[in-house]
Amino acid sequence: MHSGETIRTDAPVDHAGKGENFAPTDLLATSLGTCFLTVMGIAAKEKGWKLDEVKIEIDKKMTTKGPRQIEVLFLQIEMPTDLDANQLKFLREATDECPVLRSLTDSIQIKVNWNQSKTKKKTSLNFVPTNVFRETPQVTFFDAGVNASNGSDVVIHHGAAISPPDDNEFEQYYIHYQQIDHNLVLEGSRTFTLLNPEWDEPHHVIYLNQKMGALQIPKGTYHRSTTGSEGSMVLNQAVRDRDFDPSTEFIPVSLRNRTDLRQAKAAEPVFWIWDDGDIRRLKTAPMLSSKK
């Protein structure tokens, strides 16, 4: 490069490499993000606007069949809080002029989600109760429906399982931008871990069983689930937006390169349990160090 800087690369761990440096496809994804930043910076300068920190996080999904290549790039863009609606619209439209975007549009799916968080949001965690019609010692009839649900899927853990699986020593999480989940345990029990850096309480652990009803997971919330050796079965009654695309909604996100998610995971967790006929919310007091 003209600056004399050196960039080291390495193949990813799933493709005969050690993953110790950027993979070439990481650099391609990074070039798209930096191109967005550059054109927004130029556009803001031409308008005489001061553009504070813009944060872009990029997840990539590689093909699993056929020639190895990038299938999807998903950009999560966090804009400054002091921009008004017209400024945001202008800067979003400016990114259409990104030459990297133009170069990739015909060969890679590119999904962009724009956010502008002004303050930490109050935790939004709900359980949709089930209506039990009849219950005998061996039989239970109940309504598993969720208002406005337009999609459903069943996730079965055959014995001990983690979903999504770990990225070596780093946990991975799913996140939905066009879907609200409603997870109802049909058999066994399942532990959900939720992370949301935008919440005032960013870390939650839910020990979910059937009596608790359907756990609602809002859009933009990172989540993973685990089951012990007994296995479990969960029905998800989802509310999906018109733009829902399964190829981009189920891309595992690793904590490996996500400082914000590691910080959220390090926060004191809020525990949700079923106790004596009620859902109870438990939070441990932070440990205080003392000096002698």
C-alpha positions in Angstrom: 0.0 0.0 0.0 1.0 3.6 -0.5 1.2 4.1 3.3 3.6 1.3 3.7 1.3 -0.6 6.0 1.3 -4.4 5.9 -1.8 -6.5 6.3 -1.3 -10.2 7.2 -3.9 -12.8 6.1 -4.6 -16.4 6.9 -7.1 -19.0 5.8 -10.0 -19.5 8.2 -10.1 -22.5 10.6 -12.8 -24.2 8.5 -10.6 -24.0 5.4 -7.2 -25.4 6.3 -6.0 -22.3 8.2 -5.4 -21.2 11.7 -7.6 -18.1 11.7 -4.9 -16.1 13.3 -5.3 -13.1 10.9 -7.9 -11.7 8.5 -9.1 -14.2 5.9 -9.2 -12.7 2.3 -13.0 -12.8 2.4 -12.8 -10.9 5.7 -11.0 -8.1 3.9 -13.6 -8.1 1.2 -16.3 -7.7 3.8 -14.3 -5.0 5.6 -13.8 -3.1 2.3 -17.6 -2.9 1.9 -18.0 -1.5 5.4 -15.2 1.0 5.1 -16.5 2.1 1.7 -19.9 2.9 3.4 -18.0 4.9 6.0 -16.0 6.8 3.4 -18.9 7.8 1.2 -20.9 8.9 4.2 -17.9 10.9 5.5 -17.5 12.6 2.1 -21.3 13.4 1.9 -21.4 14.8 5.4 -18.3 17.0 4.7 -19.9 18.4 1.6 -22.9 19.4 3.6 -20.8 20.9 6.4 -22.1 18.4 8.9 -20.0 17.0 11.8 -20.4 13.3 11.6 -19.6 11.6 14.9 -18.7 7.9 15.3 -20.5 5.5 13.0 -20.2 1.9 13.9 -20.5 -0.9 11.3 -20.5 -4.6 12.1 -20.4 -7.1 9.3 -21.4 -10.8 9.4 -20.6 -13.0 6.4 -22.1 -16.3 5.3 -20.1 -18.6 3.1 -21.7 -21.1 0.7 -21.9 -24.7 1.9 -22.5 -26.2 -1.5 -20.7 -25.8 -4.8 -17.7 -23.5 -5.2 -16.6 -21.8 -1.9 -17.6 -18.1 -2.0 -19.3 -15.5 0.0 -23.1 -16.0 -0.2 -24.4 -13.1 2.1 -22.9 -10.0 3.7 -25.1 -8.5 6.5 -24.2 -5.0 7.7 -25.5 -3.7 11.0 -24.9 0.1 11.0 -25.2 2.2 14.2 -25.6 5.9 13.4 -24.9 8.9 15.7 -27.7 10.0 18.0 -27.6 13.7 17.0 -28.7 13.2 13.4 -32.2 14.1 12.4 -34.4 12.1 10.0 -33.5 14.1 6.9 -29.8 13.7 7.6 -30.1 10.0 8.2 -32.0 9.6 4.9 -29.4 11.6 3.0 -26.5 9.6 4.4 -28.3 6.3 3.7 -28.9 7.3 0.1 -25.2 8.3 -0.2 -24.1 4.7 0.4 -25.7 3.8 -2.9 -22.7 5.5 -4.5 -20.2 3.1 -2.8 -18.1 1.5 -5.6 -17.5 -1.6 -3.6 -21.3 -2.1 -3.3 -21.7 -1.6 -7.0 -19.0 -4.2 -7.6 -20.6 -6.8 -5.4 -24.3 -6.4 -5.9 -24.6 -8.8 -8.8 -22.7 -11.6 -7.1 -23.4 -11.4 -3.3 -26.5 -10.8 -1.3 -26.1 -7.7 0.8 -28.4 -7.0 3.6 -28.2 -3.7 5.6 -29.9 -2.9 8.9 -29.7 0.8 10.1 -30.0 1.7 13.8 -29.8 4.9 15.8 -29.9 4.2 19.5 -30.2 7.2 21.7 -30.2 5.6 25.1 -30.2 2.1 26.6 -33.5 0.5 26.1 -35.4 -1.1 29.0 -35.2 -4.8 28.8 -38.1 -6.2 26.8 -38.6 -9.8 27.7 -42.1 -11.5 27.7 -43.6 -14.9 28.0 -46.9 -15.6 26.1 -49.0 -17.9 28.3 -50.6 -21.1 26.9 -54.2 -21.9 27.3 -54.6 -25.4 28.7 -58.0 -26.9 27.6 -57.8 -30.1 29.5 -55.2 -32.0 31.5 -55.2 -35.5 33.0 -52.3 -37.5 34.5 -51.1 -38.6 31.1 -52.7 -36.2 28.6 -52.5 -32.4 28.1 -54.5 -30.3 25.6 -53.3 -26.7 25.1 -53.4 -23.9 22.6 -49.9 -23.2 21.2 -51.0 -20.3 19.0 -49.5 -16.8 19.0 -51.3 -13.8 17.7 -50.1 -12.7 14.3 -47.8 -15.7 13.9 -47.1 -16.4 10.2 -44.4 -19.0 10.5 -43.5 -22.0 12.7 -40.6 -24.3 13.1 -39.8 -27.2 15.5 -36.3 -27.5 16.9 -35.4 -30.9 18.4 -32.3 -31.4 20.5 -31.5 -35.2 20.4 -29.8 -35.4 23.8 -27.2 -32.8 24.9 -27.0 -30.1 22.3 -26.0 -26.4 21.7 -27.6 -24.2 19.1 -25.8 -22.7 17.4 -22.6 -24.7 18.0 -19.5 -23.0 19.5 -16.8 -21.4 17.3 -14.0 -23.4 19.0 -13.6 -21.7 22.4 -16.1 -18.9 21.5 -19.8 -19.0 21.9 -22.0 -18.3 18.9 -25.5 -16.7 18.8 -28.4 -16.3 16.3 -30.0 -12.9 15.7 -33.1 -12.1 13.8 -33.8 -8.7 12.2 -37.0 -9.6 10.4 -38.5 -12.1 12.9 -39.8 -12.2 16.5 -39.5 -15.7 18.0 -42.0 -17.3 20.4 -40.3 -20.4 21.8 -42.6 -22.9 23.5 -41.2 -26.1 25.1 -43.1 -29.2 24.0 -40.9 -31.8 25.6 -38.1 -31.6 28.2 -36.6 -28.2 29.1 -34.2 -25.8 27.5 -31.9 -23.1 28.6 -31.8 -19.9 26.6 -29.1 -17.3 26.8 -30.0 -13.8 25.5 -27.6 -10.9 24.9 -28.7 -7.5 23.8 -26.1 -4.6 24.2 -28.9 -2.1 23.7 -30.7 -3.2 26.9 -30.1 -1.7 30.3 -29.7 -5.4 31.4 -27.9 -7.0 28.5 -27.5 -10.6 29.7 -30.4 -13.0 30.5 -30.5 -16.8 31.2 -33.9 -18.4 30.9 -34.5 -22.0 32.2 -37.5 -22.6 30.0 -40.1 -25.3 30.5 -43.6 -25.8 29.1 -45.5 -24.2 32.0 -43.7 -20.9 31.5 -45.4 -20.4 28.1 -43.7 -19.2 24.9 -40.5 -17.1 25.4 -40.7 -14.1 23.2 -37.3 -13.0 21.7 -37.4 -9.5 20.2 -35.7 -8.5 17.0 -32.1 -7.6 17.3 -31.5 -9.9 20.3 -28.7 -12.4 20.2 -29.7 -15.9 21.5 -28.6 -19.4 21.9 -30.0 -22.5 23.6 -28.7 -25.6 25.3 -30.2 -28.9 26.4 -28.9 -31.6 28.8 -28.7 -35.3 28.1 -32.4 -35.7 28.3 -33.0 -33.7 25.0 -35.8 -31.3 24.3 -38.3 -30.2 21.7 -39.3 -26.6 21.1 -42.0 -25.1 18.9 -41.3 -21.6 17.6 -44.4 -19.6 16.5 -42.6 -16.8 14.7 -43.9 -13.4 13.6 -42.1 -12.6 10.3 -41.8 -9.4 8.4 -42.5 -9.3 4.7 -38.7 -9.1 4.0 -37.9 -12.2 6.1 -35.3 -14.3 4.3 -34.2 -17.6 6.0 -30.8 -17.5 4.2 -29.9 -14.3 6.1 -31.8 -14.8 9.4 -29.9 -17.9 10.6 -26.2 -16.9 10.4 -24.4 -17.7 13.6 -22.5 -14.7 15.1 -19.3 -15.6 17.1 -18.1 -13.7 20.1 -14.6 -14.0 18.7 -14.6 -10.5 17.1 -17.5 -8.9 18.9 -16.3 -6.9 21.9 -19.8 -5.5 22.5 -21.3 -9.0 22.9 -18.4 -10.2 25.1 -19.1 -7.2 27.4 -22.8 -8.0 27.4 -22.0 -11.6 28.3 -19.7 -10.4 31.1 -22.6 -8.4 32.7 -24.3 -9.9 35.7 -27.0 -12.2 34.3 -30.7 -12.0 35.0 -32.1 -15.5 35.6 -35.7 -16.5 34.8 -37.1 -19.7 36.4 -40.4 -21.5 37.1 -41.0 -21.6 40.8 -44.1 -22.6 42.7 -46.4 -21.9 39.9 -44.9 -18.5 38.8 -42.2 -17.1 36.5 -39.6 -15.6 38.8 -36.9 -13.1 37.8 -33.7 -13.3 39.8 -30.7 -11.1 39.7 -27.6 -11.6 41.7 -25.9 -8.6 43.4 -22.5 -7.7 41.8 -19.4 -8.9 43.6 -17.7 -6.1 45.5 -14.0 -6.2 46.0 -12.5 -5.1 49.3 -9.0 -3.8 50.0 -7.2 -4.9 53.1 
